Amino acid sequence: MNAKTVPLYLQSANFYVMLYLIIIFLSLIALIFLIVFLARAFVHWRSNIPIGLYVKALRDENSGHFEEAIITYEIALVQCNRIRFQRAFKNKIIGKLKLLHAIIDYKNSSRFVR
Protein backbone atom coordinates (compact mmCIF):
# COMPACT_ATOMS: atom_id res chain seq x y z
CA MET A 1 0.00 0.00 0.00
CA ASN A 2 1.34 3.38 -0.99
CA ALA A 3 1.67 6.19 1.56
CA LYS A 4 -0.06 8.63 -0.78
CA THR A 5 -3.13 6.52 -1.50
CA VAL A 6 -6.00 6.48 0.92
CA PRO A 7 -7.95 3.25 1.36
CA LEU A 8 -11.35 3.13 -0.35
CA TYR A 9 -13.34 2.79 2.87
CA LEU A 10 -11.79 6.04 4.16
CA GLN A 11 -12.56 7.85 0.91
CA SER A 12 -16.23 6.91 1.04
CA ALA A 13 -16.43 7.87 4.73
CA ASN A 14 -15.06 11.32 3.98
CA PHE A 15 -17.53 11.69 1.14
CA TYR A 16 -20.49 10.83 3.37
CA VAL A 17 -19.29 13.17 6.11
CA MET A 18 -18.97 16.03 3.63
CA LEU A 19 -22.39 15.23 2.18
CA TYR A 20 -23.87 15.20 5.68
CA LEU A 21 -22.29 18.58 6.49
CA ILE A 22 -23.55 20.11 3.24
CA ILE A 23 -27.08 18.87 3.95
CA ILE A 24 -26.97 20.32 7.47
CA PHE A 25 -25.65 23.64 6.13
CA LEU A 26 -28.38 23.88 3.48
CA SER A 27 -31.01 22.94 6.05
CA LEU A 28 -29.84 25.72 8.37
CA ILE A 29 -29.97 28.26 5.55
CA ALA A 30 -33.50 27.12 4.63
CA LEU A 31 -34.54 27.35 8.29
CA ILE A 32 -33.19 30.89 8.56
CA PHE A 33 -35.10 31.95 5.44
CA LEU A 34 -38.26 30.34 6.78
CA ILE A 35 -37.94 32.13 10.12
CA VAL A 36 -37.35 35.48 8.41
CA PHE A 37 -40.32 34.96 6.10
CA LEU A 38 -42.65 33.98 8.94
CA ALA A 39 -41.50 36.88 11.10
CA ARG A 40 -42.08 39.32 8.26
CA ALA A 41 -45.52 37.84 7.57
CA PHE A 42 -46.44 38.05 11.25
CA VAL A 43 -45.35 41.68 11.50
CA HIS A 44 -47.39 42.62 8.44
CA TRP A 45 -50.33 40.57 9.64
CA ARG A 46 -50.33 42.39 12.95
CA SER A 47 -49.97 45.86 11.45
CA ASN A 48 -53.24 47.72 11.48
CA ILE A 49 -52.43 50.61 9.15
CA PRO A 50 -55.13 49.67 6.60
CA ILE A 51 -57.64 49.11 9.39
CA GLY A 52 -57.02 52.60 10.77
CA LEU A 53 -57.43 54.06 7.31
CA TYR A 54 -60.63 52.04 6.84
CA VAL A 55 -62.06 53.44 10.08
CA LYS A 56 -61.13 56.99 9.02
CA ALA A 57 -62.78 56.47 5.62
CA LEU A 58 -65.86 55.01 7.27
CA ARG A 59 -66.16 58.10 9.46
CA ASP A 60 -65.83 60.33 6.38
CA GLU A 61 -68.47 58.27 4.60
CA ASN A 62 -70.88 58.47 7.53
CA SER A 63 -70.42 62.23 7.78
CA GLY A 64 -71.20 62.68 4.08
CA HIS A 65 -67.69 63.48 2.81
CA PHE A 66 -67.73 60.89 0.05
CA GLU A 67 -64.76 62.21 -1.94
CA GLU A 68 -62.50 62.14 1.12
CA ALA A 69 -63.75 58.66 1.95
CA ILE A 70 -62.88 57.45 -1.56
CA ILE A 71 -59.35 58.82 -1.27
CA THR A 72 -58.84 57.20 2.12
CA TYR A 73 -60.29 53.87 0.94
CA GLU A 74 -57.91 53.90 -2.04
CA ILE A 75 -54.92 54.52 0.25
CA ALA A 76 -56.07 51.63 2.47
CA LEU A 77 -56.41 49.44 -0.62
CA VAL A 78 -52.83 50.21 -1.64
CA GLN A 79 -51.68 49.27 1.87
CA CYS A 80 -53.63 45.99 1.64
CA ASN A 81 -51.95 45.20 -1.67
CA ARG A 82 -48.56 45.62 -0.03
CA ILE A 83 -49.44 43.23 2.77
CA ARG A 84 -51.08 40.54 0.59
CA PHE A 85 -52.57 38.66 3.54
CA GLN A 86 -55.94 40.39 3.87
CA ARG A 87 -58.08 39.29 0.92
CA ALA A 88 -61.46 39.57 2.65
CA PHE A 89 -60.62 43.05 3.91
CA LYS A 90 -59.42 44.04 0.43
CA ASN A 91 -62.69 42.83 -1.10
CA LYS A 92 -64.66 44.80 1.47
CA ILE A 93 -62.77 48.00 0.56
CA ILE A 94 -63.33 47.38 -3.16
CA GLY A 95 -67.06 46.98 -2.48
CA LYS A 96 -67.13 50.24 -0.52
CA LEU A 97 -65.31 52.03 -3.35
CA LYS A 98 -67.82 50.78 -5.93
CA LEU A 99 -70.70 51.89 -3.72
CA LEU A 100 -69.23 55.35 -3.14
CA HIS A 101 -68.56 55.86 -6.84
CA ALA A 102 -72.19 54.89 -7.56
CA ILE A 103 -73.45 57.33 -4.91
CA ILE A 104 -71.35 60.17 -6.29
CA ASP A 105 -72.50 59.41 -9.86
CA TYR A 106 -76.12 59.40 -8.69
CA LYS A 107 -75.69 62.73 -6.92
CA ASN A 108 -74.04 64.26 -9.97
CA SER A 109 -76.74 62.98 -12.32
CA SER A 110 -79.56 64.18 -10.07
CA ARG A 111 -78.15 67.73 -10.17
CA PHE A 112 -78.59 67.90 -13.92
CA VAL A 113 -82.16 66.53 -13.87
CA ARG A 114 -83.59 69.19 -11.60
N, CA, C and O atoms as CSV, one atom per row, in Angstrom:
chain,resi,resn,atom,element,x,y,z
A,1,MET,N,N,0.834,-1.165,0.000
A,1,MET,CA,C,0.000,0.000,0.000
A,1,MET,C,C,0.884,1.234,0.000
A,1,MET,O,O,1.831,1.324,0.781
A,2,ASN,N,N,0.588,2.153,-0.844
A,2,ASN,CA,C,1.339,3.383,-0.992
A,2,ASN,C,C,1.003,4.356,0.137
A,2,ASN,O,O,-0.105,4.311,0.671
A,3,ALA,N,N,1.914,5.213,0.500
A,3,ALA,CA,C,1.666,6.190,1.562
A,3,ALA,C,C,0.746,7.309,1.072
A,3,ALA,O,O,0.057,7.946,1.868
A,4,LYS,N,N,0.740,7.543,-0.246
A,4,LYS,CA,C,-0.062,8.630,-0.783
A,4,LYS,C,C,-1.500,8.205,-1.070
A,4,LYS,O,O,-2.369,9.071,-1.173
A,5,THR,N,N,-1.775,6.968,-1.199
A,5,THR,CA,C,-3.131,6.522,-1.501
A,5,THR,C,C,-3.890,6.277,-0.209
A,5,THR,O,O,-3.355,5.747,0.765
A,6,VAL,N,N,-5.133,6.672,-0.232
A,6,VAL,CA,C,-6.002,6.477,0.922
A,6,VAL,C,C,-6.889,5.285,0.625
A,6,VAL,O,O,-7.393,5.158,-0.491
A,7,PRO,N,N,-7.092,4.409,1.598
A,7,PRO,CA,C,-7.955,3.249,1.355
A,7,PRO,C,C,-9.368,3.684,0.944
A,7,PRO,O,O,-9.825,4.769,1.305
A,8,LEU,N,N,-10.037,2.833,0.198
A,8,LEU,CA,C,-11.350,3.126,-0.354
A,8,LEU,C,C,-12.391,3.363,0.736
A,8,LEU,O,O,-13.245,4.237,0.585
A,9,TYR,N,N,-12.339,2.616,1.812
A,9,TYR,CA,C,-13.339,2.793,2.873
A,9,TYR,C,C,-13.192,4.149,3.558
A,9,TYR,O,O,-14.178,4.698,4.050
A,10,LEU,N,N,-11.972,4.700,3.598
A,10,LEU,CA,C,-11.789,6.043,4.161
A,10,LEU,C,C,-12.252,7.118,3.181
A,10,LEU,O,O,-12.752,8.160,3.605
A,11,GLN,N,N,-12.096,6.885,1.897
A,11,GLN,CA,C,-12.557,7.852,0.913
A,11,GLN,C,C,-14.073,7.961,0.947
A,11,GLN,O,O,-14.602,9.072,0.907
A,12,SER,N,N,-14.773,6.866,1.017
A,12,SER,CA,C,-16.230,6.906,1.041
A,12,SER,C,C,-16.730,7.510,2.353
A,12,SER,O,O,-17.760,8.184,2.362
A,13,ALA,N,N,-16.026,7.283,3.451
A,13,ALA,CA,C,-16.429,7.866,4.733
A,13,ALA,C,C,-16.300,9.378,4.680
A,13,ALA,O,O,-17.184,10.089,5.156
A,14,ASN,N,N,-15.226,9.874,4.113
A,14,ASN,CA,C,-15.059,11.319,3.979
A,14,ASN,C,C,-16.134,11.919,3.085
A,14,ASN,O,O,-16.632,13.012,3.351
A,15,PHE,N,N,-16.485,11.210,2.039
A,15,PHE,CA,C,-17.530,11.688,1.135
A,15,PHE,C,C,-18.861,11.812,1.862
A,15,PHE,O,O,-19.563,12.811,1.709
A,16,TYR,N,N,-19.211,10.808,2.648
A,16,TYR,CA,C,-20.492,10.832,3.366
A,16,TYR,C,C,-20.497,11.899,4.463
A,16,TYR,O,O,-21.530,12.518,4.717
A,17,VAL,N,N,-19.380,12.112,5.098
A,17,VAL,CA,C,-19.290,13.168,6.114
A,17,VAL,C,C,-19.471,14.528,5.463
A,17,VAL,O,O,-20.197,15.374,5.985
A,18,MET,N,N,-18.824,14.744,4.337
A,18,MET,CA,C,-18.970,16.031,3.632
A,18,MET,C,C,-20.403,16.217,3.136
A,18,MET,O,O,-20.949,17.316,3.225
A,19,LEU,N,N,-21.009,15.164,2.623
A,19,LEU,CA,C,-22.390,15.235,2.175
A,19,LEU,C,C,-23.320,15.557,3.345
A,19,LEU,O,O,-24.239,16.363,3.207
A,20,TYR,N,N,-23.082,14.934,4.482
A,20,TYR,CA,C,-23.872,15.197,5.679
A,20,TYR,C,C,-23.726,16.653,6.116
A,20,TYR,O,O,-24.719,17.287,6.473
A,21,LEU,N,N,-22.512,17.193,6.097
A,21,LEU,CA,C,-22.288,18.584,6.491
A,21,LEU,C,C,-22.948,19.560,5.516
A,21,LEU,O,O,-23.490,20.586,5.928
A,22,ILE,N,N,-22.900,19.240,4.237
A,22,ILE,CA,C,-23.551,20.107,3.244
A,22,ILE,C,C,-25.065,20.108,3.440
A,22,ILE,O,O,-25.702,21.156,3.341
A,23,ILE,N,N,-25.636,18.952,3.712
A,23,ILE,CA,C,-27.084,18.871,3.950
A,23,ILE,C,C,-27.466,19.654,5.198
A,23,ILE,O,O,-28.481,20.351,5.193
A,24,ILE,N,N,-26.696,19.560,6.247
A,24,ILE,CA,C,-26.970,20.325,7.473
A,24,ILE,C,C,-26.862,21.819,7.197
A,24,ILE,O,O,-27.698,22.596,7.658
A,25,PHE,N,N,-25.847,22.225,6.455
A,25,PHE,CA,C,-25.651,23.638,6.135
A,25,PHE,C,C,-26.824,24.185,5.316
A,25,PHE,O,O,-27.331,25.268,5.606
A,26,LEU,N,N,-27.250,23.441,4.300
A,26,LEU,CA,C,-28.383,23.882,3.482
A,26,LEU,C,C,-29.682,23.902,4.288
A,26,LEU,O,O,-30.531,24.769,4.081
A,27,SER,N,N,-29.833,22.956,5.195
A,27,SER,CA,C,-31.015,22.940,6.051
A,27,SER,C,C,-31.049,24.153,6.971
A,27,SER,O,O,-32.108,24.740,7.189
A,28,LEU,N,N,-29.901,24.526,7.506
A,28,LEU,CA,C,-29.843,25.717,8.366
A,28,LEU,C,C,-30.161,26.984,7.587
A,28,LEU,O,O,-30.862,27.861,8.092
A,29,ILE,N,N,-29.664,27.091,6.382
A,29,ILE,CA,C,-29.972,28.264,5.555
A,29,ILE,C,C,-31.469,28.315,5.246
A,29,ILE,O,O,-32.076,29.383,5.317
A,30,ALA,N,N,-32.067,27.175,4.904
A,30,ALA,CA,C,-33.500,27.122,4.635
A,30,ALA,C,C,-34.300,27.479,5.885
A,30,ALA,O,O,-35.317,28.166,5.791
A,31,LEU,N,N,-33.858,27.027,7.034
A,31,LEU,CA,C,-34.537,27.346,8.287
A,31,LEU,C,C,-34.464,28.834,8.589
A,31,LEU,O,O,-35.442,29.416,9.057
A,32,ILE,N,N,-33.332,29.451,8.332
A,32,ILE,CA,C,-33.188,30.890,8.557
A,32,ILE,C,C,-34.125,31.666,7.639
A,32,ILE,O,O,-34.789,32.604,8.082
A,33,PHE,N,N,-34.185,31.282,6.360
A,33,PHE,CA,C,-35.099,31.953,5.438
A,33,PHE,C,C,-36.549,31.772,5.856
A,33,PHE,O,O,-37.342,32.707,5.749
A,34,LEU,N,N,-36.905,30.598,6.324
A,34,LEU,CA,C,-38.259,30.340,6.778
A,34,LEU,C,C,-38.606,31.198,7.988
A,34,LEU,O,O,-39.704,31.752,8.052
A,35,ILE,N,N,-37.703,31.318,8.939
A,35,ILE,CA,C,-37.942,32.135,10.125
A,35,ILE,C,C,-38.098,33.603,9.746
A,35,ILE,O,O,-38.978,34.290,10.265
A,36,VAL,N,N,-37.248,34.085,8.844
A,36,VAL,CA,C,-37.348,35.483,8.414
A,36,VAL,C,C,-38.663,35.722,7.693
A,36,VAL,O,O,-39.315,36.738,7.930
A,37,PHE,N,N,-39.065,34.814,6.822
A,37,PHE,CA,C,-40.324,34.963,6.098
A,37,PHE,C,C,-41.514,34.959,7.048
A,37,PHE,O,O,-42.409,35.795,6.919
A,38,LEU,N,N,-41.535,34.038,7.995
A,38,LEU,CA,C,-42.648,33.977,8.939
A,38,LEU,C,C,-42.691,35.192,9.855
A,38,LEU,O,O,-43.770,35.681,10.187
A,39,ALA,N,N,-41.531,35.678,10.263
A,39,ALA,CA,C,-41.501,36.879,11.104
A,39,ALA,C,C,-42.024,38.086,10.330
A,39,ALA,O,O,-42.784,38.894,10.864
A,40,ARG,N,N,-41.611,38.199,9.072
A,40,ARG,CA,C,-42.081,39.316,8.256
A,40,ARG,C,C,-43.588,39.227,8.029
A,40,ARG,O,O,-44.288,40.238,8.092
A,41,ALA,N,N,-44.085,38.026,7.765
A,41,ALA,CA,C,-45.519,37.844,7.569
A,41,ALA,C,C,-46.285,38.168,8.843
A,41,ALA,O,O,-47.352,38.779,8.783
A,42,PHE,N,N,-45.758,37.771,9.985
A,42,PHE,CA,C,-46.442,38.050,11.252
A,42,PHE,C,C,-46.479,39.540,11.538
A,42,PHE,O,O,-47.495,40.056,12.005
A,43,VAL,N,N,-45.387,40.237,11.265
A,43,VAL,CA,C,-45.351,41.685,11.503
A,43,VAL,C,C,-46.365,42.385,10.609
A,43,VAL,O,O,-47.087,43.272,11.065
A,44,HIS,N,N,-46.424,41.991,9.338
A,44,HIS,CA,C,-47.390,42.622,8.436
A,44,HIS,C,C,-48.818,42.224,8.785
A,44,HIS,O,O,-49.745,43.014,8.609
A,45,TRP,N,N,-48.997,41.011,9.273
A,45,TRP,CA,C,-50.326,40.567,9.644
A,45,TRP,C,C,-50.837,41.349,10.847
A,45,TRP,O,O,-52.027,41.645,10.947
A,46,ARG,N,N,-49.937,41.676,11.747
A,46,ARG,CA,C,-50.334,42.388,12.951
A,46,ARG,C,C,-50.423,43.899,12.754
A,46,ARG,O,O,-50.972,44.595,13.608
A,47,SER,N,N,-49.902,44.413,11.662
A,47,SER,CA,C,-49.967,45.860,11.453
A,47,SER,C,C,-51.396,46.245,11.105
A,47,SER,O,O,-52.058,45.560,10.325
A,48,ASN,N,N,-51.856,47.310,11.666
A,48,ASN,CA,C,-53.241,47.716,11.478
A,48,ASN,C,C,-53.340,49.057,10.747
A,48,ASN,O,O,-54.295,49.804,10.962
A,49,ILE,N,N,-52.387,49.367,9.906
A,49,ILE,CA,C,-52.427,50.606,9.147
A,49,ILE,C,C,-53.653,50.644,8.234
A,49,ILE,O,O,-54.369,51.646,8.245
A,50,PRO,N,N,-53.930,49.599,7.440
A,50,PRO,CA,C,-55.125,49.666,6.601
A,50,PRO,C,C,-56.419,49.715,7.406
A,50,PRO,O,O,-57.402,50.310,6.965
A,51,ILE,N,N,-56.424,49.099,8.569
A,51,ILE,CA,C,-57.639,49.107,9.387
A,51,ILE,C,C,-57.909,50.511,9.913
A,51,ILE,O,O,-59.057,50.954,9.945
A,52,GLY,N,N,-56.852,51.214,10.328
A,52,GLY,CA,C,-57.017,52.600,10.773
A,52,GLY,C,C,-57.506,53.500,9.650
A,52,GLY,O,O,-58.351,54.370,9.860
A,53,LEU,N,N,-56.969,53.284,8.459
A,53,LEU,CA,C,-57.433,54.056,7.306
A,53,LEU,C,C,-58.878,53.708,6.961
A,53,LEU,O,O,-59.648,54.585,6.570
A,54,TYR,N,N,-59.246,52.450,7.101
A,54,TYR,CA,C,-60.625,52.039,6.845
A,54,TYR,C,C,-61.586,52.725,7.822
A,54,TYR,O,O,-62.656,53.186,7.425
A,55,VAL,N,N,-61.206,52.789,9.077
A,55,VAL,CA,C,-62.056,53.437,10.080
A,55,VAL,C,C,-62.194,54.928,9.770
A,55,VAL,O,O,-63.282,55.490,9.886
A,56,LYS,N,N,-61.086,55.567,9.374
A,56,LYS,CA,C,-61.135,56.993,9.024
A,56,LYS,C,C,-62.042,57.212,7.817
A,56,LYS,O,O,-62.828,58.160,7.798
A,57,ALA,N,N,-61.941,56.346,6.811
A,57,ALA,CA,C,-62.784,56.475,5.621
A,57,ALA,C,C,-64.247,56.216,5.967
A,57,ALA,O,O,-65.141,56.864,5.421
A,58,LEU,N,N,-64.488,55.287,6.858
A,58,LEU,CA,C,-65.864,55.012,7.274
A,58,LEU,C,C,-66.471,56.209,7.987
A,58,LEU,O,O,-67.648,56.517,7.798
A,59,ARG,N,N,-65.674,56.881,8.801
A,59,ARG,CA,C,-66.158,58.101,9.455
A,59,ARG,C,C,-66.457,59.195,8.433
A,59,ARG,O,O,-67.465,59.892,8.545
A,60,ASP,N,N,-65.580,59.345,7.434
A,60,ASP,CA,C,-65.829,60.331,6.375
A,60,ASP,C,C,-67.094,59.979,5.595
A,60,ASP,O,O,-67.878,60.860,5.241
A,61,GLU,N,N,-67.284,58.706,5.334
A,61,GLU,CA,C,-68.469,58.269,4.599
A,61,GLU,C,C,-69.735,58.546,5.403
A,61,GLU,O,O,-70.730,59.016,4.852
A,62,ASN,N,N,-69.703,58.261,6.690
A,62,ASN,CA,C,-70.881,58.470,7.530
A,62,ASN,C,C,-71.194,59.956,7.726
A,62,ASN,O,O,-72.345,60.327,7.957
A,63,SER,N,N,-70.169,60.800,7.633
A,63,SER,CA,C,-70.421,62.233,7.785
A,63,SER,C,C,-70.778,62.904,6.460
A,63,SER,O,O,-71.056,64.103,6.432
A,64,GLY,N,N,-70.774,62.142,5.359
A,64,GLY,CA,C,-71.197,62.684,4.078
A,64,GLY,C,C,-70.076,63.203,3.206
A,64,GLY,O,O,-70.343,63.760,2.141
A,65,HIS,N,N,-68.844,63.044,3.615
A,65,HIS,CA,C,-67.691,63.483,2.811
A,65,HIS,C,C,-67.238,62.300,1.944
A,65,HIS,O,O,-66.264,61.616,2.258
A,66,PHE,N,N,-67.961,62.083,0.862
A,66,PHE,CA,C,-67.731,60.889,0.054
A,66,PHE,C,C,-66.410,60.936,-0.704
A,66,PHE,O,O,-65.748,59.908,-0.850
A,67,GLU,N,N,-66.020,62.103,-1.185
A,67,GLU,CA,C,-64.763,62.206,-1.939
A,67,GLU,C,C,-63.560,61.901,-1.036
A,67,GLU,O,O,-62.632,61.202,-1.442
A,68,GLU,N,N,-63.590,62.430,0.181
A,68,GLU,CA,C,-62.504,62.141,1.122
A,68,GLU,C,C,-62.474,60.659,1.495
A,68,GLU,O,O,-61.410,60.064,1.665
A,69,ALA,N,N,-63.667,60.081,1.617
A,69,ALA,CA,C,-63.748,58.659,1.950
A,69,ALA,C,C,-63.166,57.811,0.821
A,69,ALA,O,O,-62.485,56.817,1.074
A,70,ILE,N,N,-63.434,58.205,-0.423
A,70,ILE,CA,C,-62.882,57.454,-1.564
A,70,ILE,C,C,-61.359,57.512,-1.552
A,70,ILE,O,O,-60.696,56.498,-1.769
A,71,ILE,N,N,-60.810,58.676,-1.303
A,71,ILE,CA,C,-59.346,58.816,-1.274
A,71,ILE,C,C,-58.750,57.949,-0.173
A,71,ILE,O,O,-57.751,57.263,-0.386
A,72,THR,N,N,-59.363,57.983,0.996
A,72,THR,CA,C,-58.836,57.199,2.121
A,72,THR,C,C,-58.994,55.698,1.876
A,72,THR,O,O,-58.104,54.920,2.220
A,73,TYR,N,N,-60.116,55.283,1.286
A,73,TYR,CA,C,-60.286,53.866,0.943
A,73,TYR,C,C,-59.232,53.417,-0.070
A,73,TYR,O,O,-58.710,52.307,0.032
A,74,GLU,N,N,-58.918,54.270,-1.043
A,74,GLU,CA,C,-57.909,53.900,-2.037
A,74,GLU,C,C,-56.520,53.766,-1.409
A,74,GLU,O,O,-55.746,52.886,-1.785
A,75,ILE,N,N,-56.213,54.634,-0.460
A,75,ILE,CA,C,-54.925,54.518,0.249
A,75,ILE,C,C,-54.890,53.220,1.055
A,75,ILE,O,O,-53.871,52.530,1.080
A,76,ALA,N,N,-56.001,52.888,1.711
A,76,ALA,CA,C,-56.073,51.635,2.475
A,76,ALA,C,C,-55.953,50.433,1.548
A,76,ALA,O,O,-55.359,49.420,1.918
A,77,LEU,N,N,-56.512,50.538,0.347
A,77,LEU,CA,C,-56.415,49.438,-0.618
A,77,LEU,C,C,-54.973,49.229,-1.077
A,77,LEU,O,O,-54.531,48.094,-1.255
A,78,VAL,N,N,-54.248,50.324,-1.267
A,78,VAL,CA,C,-52.830,50.208,-1.636
A,78,VAL,C,C,-52.048,49.532,-0.504
A,78,VAL,O,O,-51.186,48.691,-0.760
A,79,GLN,N,N,-52.346,49.896,0.732
A,79,GLN,CA,C,-51.677,49.271,1.872
A,79,GLN,C,C,-52.012,47.774,1.948
A,79,GLN,O,O,-51.148,46.963,2.282
A,80,CYS,N,N,-53.254,47.410,1.641
A,80,CYS,CA,C,-53.635,45.989,1.640
A,80,CYS,C,C,-52.905,45.231,0.545
A,80,CYS,O,O,-52.543,44.069,0.732
A,81,ASN,N,N,-52.684,45.873,-0.595
A,81,ASN,CA,C,-51.955,45.204,-1.675
A,81,ASN,C,C,-50.505,44.959,-1.288
A,81,ASN,O,O,-49.905,43.978,-1.729
A,82,ARG,N,N,-49.941,45.825,-0.480
A,82,ARG,CA,C,-48.561,45.620,-0.027
A,82,ARG,C,C,-48.466,44.456,0.935
A,82,ARG,O,O,-47.472,43.729,0.936
A,83,ILE,N,N,-49.478,44.272,1.748
A,83,ILE,CA,C,-49.437,43.229,2.775
A,83,ILE,C,C,-49.744,41.855,2.185
A,83,ILE,O,O,-49.079,40.880,2.534
A,84,ARG,N,N,-50.721,41.757,1.313
A,84,ARG,CA,C,-51.081,40.542,0.585
A,84,ARG,C,C,-51.716,39.452,1.437
A,84,ARG,O,O,-51.939,38.350,0.937
A,85,PHE,N,N,-52.013,39.718,2.695
A,85,PHE,CA,C,-52.574,38.656,3.536
A,85,PHE,C,C,-54.011,38.939,3.958
A,85,PHE,O,O,-54.569,38.207,4.776
A,86,GLN,N,N,-54.615,39.989,3.411
A,86,GLN,CA,C,-55.943,40.385,3.867
A,86,GLN,C,C,-56.898,40.449,2.683
A,86,GLN,O,O,-57.333,41.534,2.297
A,87,ARG,N,N,-57.225,39.312,2.111
A,87,ARG,CA,C,-58.080,39.287,0.916
A,87,ARG,C,C,-59.504,39.710,1.218
A,87,ARG,O,O,-60.093,40.473,0.452
A,88,ALA,N,N,-60.072,39.234,2.318
A,88,ALA,CA,C,-61.460,39.570,2.654
A,88,ALA,C,C,-61.583,41.070,2.928
A,88,ALA,O,O,-62.551,41.707,2.513
A,89,PHE,N,N,-60.613,41.616,3.617
A,89,PHE,CA,C,-60.619,43.050,3.909
A,89,PHE,C,C,-60.473,43.858,2.622
A,89,PHE,O,O,-61.116,44.894,2.449
A,90,LYS,N,N,-59.625,43.374,1.728
A,90,LYS,CA,C,-59.425,44.041,0.434
A,90,LYS,C,C,-60.721,44.027,-0.371
A,90,LYS,O,O,-61.077,45.034,-0.983
A,91,ASN,N,N,-61.420,42.913,-0.378
A,91,ASN,CA,C,-62.692,42.826,-1.097
A,91,ASN,C,C,-63.745,43.744,-0.495
A,91,ASN,O,O,-64.571,44.305,-1.214
A,92,LYS,N,N,-63.716,43.896,0.809
A,92,LYS,CA,C,-64.657,44.803,1.469
A,92,LYS,C,C,-64.387,46.253,1.058
A,92,LYS,O,O,-65.323,47.015,0.817
A,93,ILE,N,N,-63.123,46.627,0.979
A,93,ILE,CA,C,-62.765,47.997,0.563
A,93,ILE,C,C,-63.167,48.223,-0.891
A,93,ILE,O,O,-63.675,49.292,-1.231
A,94,ILE,N,N,-62.948,47.236,-1.749
A,94,ILE,CA,C,-63.334,47.375,-3.156
A,94,ILE,C,C,-64.844,47.553,-3.281
A,94,ILE,O,O,-65.311,48.352,-4.093
A,95,GLY,N,N,-65.600,46.817,-2.489
A,95,GLY,CA,C,-67.059,46.983,-2.484
A,95,GLY,C,C,-67.478,48.371,-2.034
A,95,GLY,O,O,-68.384,48.970,-2.614
A,96,LYS,N,N,-66.823,48.884,-1.003
A,96,LYS,CA,C,-67.127,50.236,-0.523
A,96,LYS,C,C,-66.804,51.280,-1.594
A,96,LYS,O,O,-67.558,52.234,-1.786
A,97,LEU,N,N,-65.679,51.092,-2.290
A,97,LEU,CA,C,-65.307,52.032,-3.350
A,97,LEU,C,C,-66.338,52.028,-4.478
A,97,LEU,O,O,-66.706,53.091,-4.979
A,98,LYS,N,N,-66.802,50.858,-4.878
A,98,LYS,CA,C,-67.818,50.785,-5.925
A,98,LYS,C,C,-69.094,51.484,-5.484
A,98,LYS,O,O,-69.705,52.214,-6.265
A,99,LEU,N,N,-69.500,51.266,-4.241
A,99,LEU,CA,C,-70.701,51.892,-3.716
A,99,LEU,C,C,-70.565,53.407,-3.677
A,99,LEU,O,O,-71.491,54.122,-4.061
A,100,LEU,N,N,-69.429,53.899,-3.221
A,100,LEU,CA,C,-69.234,55.353,-3.141
A,100,LEU,C,C,-69.195,55.988,-4.525
A,100,LEU,O,O,-69.737,57.075,-4.723
A,101,HIS,N,N,-68.566,55.328,-5.470
A,101,HIS,CA,C,-68.561,55.863,-6.838
A,101,HIS,C,C,-69.981,55.912,-7.406
A,101,HIS,O,O,-70.334,56.855,-8.113
A,102,ALA,N,N,-70.795,54.899,-7.099
A,102,ALA,CA,C,-72.185,54.887,-7.561
A,102,ALA,C,C,-72.978,56.011,-6.904
A,102,ALA,O,O,-73.797,56.655,-7.560
A,103,ILE,N,N,-72.744,56.253,-5.615
A,103,ILE,CA,C,-73.451,57.327,-4.905
A,103,ILE,C,C,-73.069,58.681,-5.489
A,103,ILE,O,O,-73.936,59.527,-5.710
A,104,ILE,N,N,-71.795,58.890,-5.737
A,104,ILE,CA,C,-71.345,60.174,-6.288
A,104,ILE,C,C,-71.902,60.367,-7.699
A,104,ILE,O,O,-72.319,61.471,-8.046
A,105,ASP,N,N,-71.915,59.316,-8.513
A,105,ASP,CA,C,-72.498,59.415,-9.861
A,105,ASP,C,C,-73.988,59.731,-9.787
A,105,ASP,O,O,-74.490,60.524,-10.583
A,106,TYR,N,N,-74.694,59.124,-8.848
A,106,TYR,CA,C,-76.119,59.396,-8.685
A,106,TYR,C,C,-76.358,60.843,-8.270
A,106,TYR,O,O,-77.268,61.500,-8.776
A,107,LYS,N,N,-75.537,61.333,-7.347
A,107,LYS,CA,C,-75.686,62.728,-6.915
A,107,LYS,C,C,-75.404,63.687,-8.065
A,107,LYS,O,O,-76.109,64.681,-8.240
A,108,ASN,N,N,-74.375,63.387,-8.846
A,108,ASN,CA,C,-74.044,64.262,-9.968
A,108,ASN,C,C,-75.116,64.213,-11.050
A,108,ASN,O,O,-75.403,65.240,-11.665
A,109,SER,N,N,-75.704,63.071,-11.298
A,109,SER,CA,C,-76.741,62.979,-12.322
A,109,SER,C,C,-78.050,63.617,-11.852
A,109,SER,O,O,-78.810,64.143,-12.666
A,110,SER,N,N,-78.313,63.573,-10.558
A,110,SER,CA,C,-79.559,64.179,-10.069
A,110,SER,C,C,-79.477,65.706,-10.092
A,110,SER,O,O,-80.514,66.368,-10.125
A,111,ARG,N,N,-78.296,66.269,-10.074
A,111,ARG,CA,C,-78.147,67.727,-10.167
A,111,ARG,C,C,-78.555,68.234,-11.543
A,111,ARG,O,O,-79.118,69.321,-11.666
A,112,PHE,N,N,-78.273,67.452,-12.570
A,112,PHE,CA,C,-78.588,67.897,-13.924
A,112,PHE,C,C,-80.072,67.691,-14.271
A,112,PHE,O,O,-80.586,68.354,-15.172
A,113,VAL,N,N,-80.747,66.805,-13.585
A,113,VAL,CA,C,-82.163,66.535,-13.872
A,113,VAL,C,C,-83.026,67.653,-13.357
A,113,VAL,O,O,-83.982,68.040,-14.028
A,114,ARG,N,N,-82.737,68.179,-12.216
A,114,ARG,CA,C,-83.592,69.195,-11.599
A,114,ARG,C,C,-83.461,70.505,-12.248
A,114,ARG,O,O,-84.118,71.463,-11.841
